[in-house]
Amino acid sequence: MKNIPKKENEIAQRIRARRERLREQAKVFHRDFNKQLLVFLTGAFSFMAALVWNTAIQEIITNYKTEIFYYLPLKESYYVDILFAFVVTVIAVVAIIIISRILKTD
């Protein structure tokens, strides 16, 4: 009869340990979930901002197309698109480098 309370105590200890591990795993999951949600939302808002900038820059190009064609050696319209893509890429790379240096944590 003395072994029964001892076994019940061991079982209770294992249950408490298991609950504690589950609580810790839930905390880790919750933290990782929030981190990934933040990354997702940041990416979504960045994408929306990029679309708005794309529209604005395309409007500028449309409004000044004749002036842009005047300075380009070739007069096909896809050259304007290539020039636009190149300029935006250079600006994006420079901005990413600057932001990375500012936010760098060593």
C-alpha positions as CSV (number, residue, x, y, z in Angstrom):
1,M,0.0,0.0,0.0
2,K,2.9,2.4,0.6
3,N,4.0,2.1,-3.0
4,I,0.7,3.5,-4.4
5,P,1.1,7.0,-3.0
6,K,4.7,7.0,-4.2
7,K,3.6,6.0,-7.7
8,E,0.9,8.6,-7.7
9,N,3.4,11.2,-6.6
10,E,5.7,10.2,-9.5
11,I,2.9,10.4,-12.0
12,A,1.9,13.8,-10.7
13,Q,5.5,15.0,-11.0
14,R,5.7,13.8,-14.6
15,I,2.4,15.4,-15.4
16,R,3.6,18.7,-13.9
17,A,6.9,18.5,-15.8
18,R,5.0,17.7,-19.0
19,R,2.7,20.7,-18.5
20,E,5.6,23.0,-17.9
21,R,7.3,21.8,-21.1
22,L,4.0,22.4,-23.0
23,R,3.7,25.9,-21.5
24,E,7.3,26.7,-22.6
25,Q,6.7,25.3,-26.1
26,A,3.5,27.4,-26.3
27,K,5.5,30.5,-25.3
28,V,8.1,29.8,-28.0
29,F,5.4,29.2,-30.6
30,H,3.6,32.4,-29.7
31,R,6.8,34.4,-29.9
32,D,7.8,32.9,-33.2
33,F,4.3,33.3,-34.6
34,N,4.3,37.0,-33.7
35,K,7.7,37.5,-35.2
36,Q,6.7,35.9,-38.5
37,L,3.4,37.8,-38.5
38,L,5.4,41.1,-38.1
39,V,7.6,40.1,-41.0
40,F,4.6,39.2,-43.2
41,L,2.8,42.5,-42.4
42,T,5.9,44.5,-43.0
43,G,6.3,42.8,-46.4
44,A,2.7,43.4,-47.2
45,F,2.9,47.1,-46.4
46,S,6.2,47.4,-48.3
47,F,4.6,45.8,-51.3
48,M,1.7,48.2,-51.2
49,A,4.0,51.2,-51.0
50,A,6.0,49.8,-53.9
51,L,2.8,49.6,-56.0
52,V,1.9,53.2,-55.2
53,W,5.4,54.4,-56.0
54,N,5.3,52.4,-59.3
55,T,2.1,54.1,-60.3
56,A,3.4,57.5,-59.4
57,I,6.7,57.0,-61.3
58,Q,4.8,55.6,-64.3
59,E,2.6,58.7,-64.3
60,I,5.7,60.9,-64.3
61,I,7.2,59.0,-67.2
62,T,4.0,59.2,-69.1
63,N,3.8,62.9,-68.6
64,Y,7.4,63.5,-69.6
65,K,7.7,60.8,-72.3
66,T,8.4,63.2,-75.1
67,E,11.2,64.9,-73.1
68,I,12.6,61.5,-72.1
69,F,12.5,60.3,-75.8
70,Y,14.4,63.4,-76.8
71,Y,17.4,62.5,-74.7
72,L,17.4,58.7,-75.4
73,P,19.5,57.6,-78.4
74,L,16.9,55.0,-79.4
75,K,13.3,55.9,-79.7
76,E,11.5,52.6,-78.9
77,S,9.2,52.8,-75.8
78,Y,10.6,49.7,-74.1
79,Y,13.9,51.6,-73.7
80,V,12.1,53.9,-71.3
81,D,10.9,50.9,-69.4
82,I,14.5,49.5,-69.2
83,L,15.8,52.9,-68.0
84,F,13.0,53.1,-65.5
85,A,13.8,49.7,-64.1
86,F,17.5,50.4,-63.9
87,V,17.0,53.7,-62.1
88,V,14.6,52.2,-59.6
89,T,16.9,49.3,-59.0
90,V,19.9,51.6,-58.3
91,I,17.8,53.7,-55.9
92,A,16.5,50.6,-54.1
93,V,20.0,49.1,-53.7
94,V,21.4,52.3,-52.3
95,A,18.4,52.7,-49.9
96,I,18.8,49.1,-48.7
97,I,22.5,49.6,-48.1
98,I,21.9,52.8,-46.2
99,I,19.1,51.3,-44.1
100,S,21.2,48.2,-43.4
101,R,24.1,50.3,-42.1
102,I,21.8,52.4,-39.9
103,L,20.0,49.4,-38.4
104,K,23.2,47.2,-38.1
105,T,23.6,45.9,-34.6
106,D,26.9,44.4,-33.7
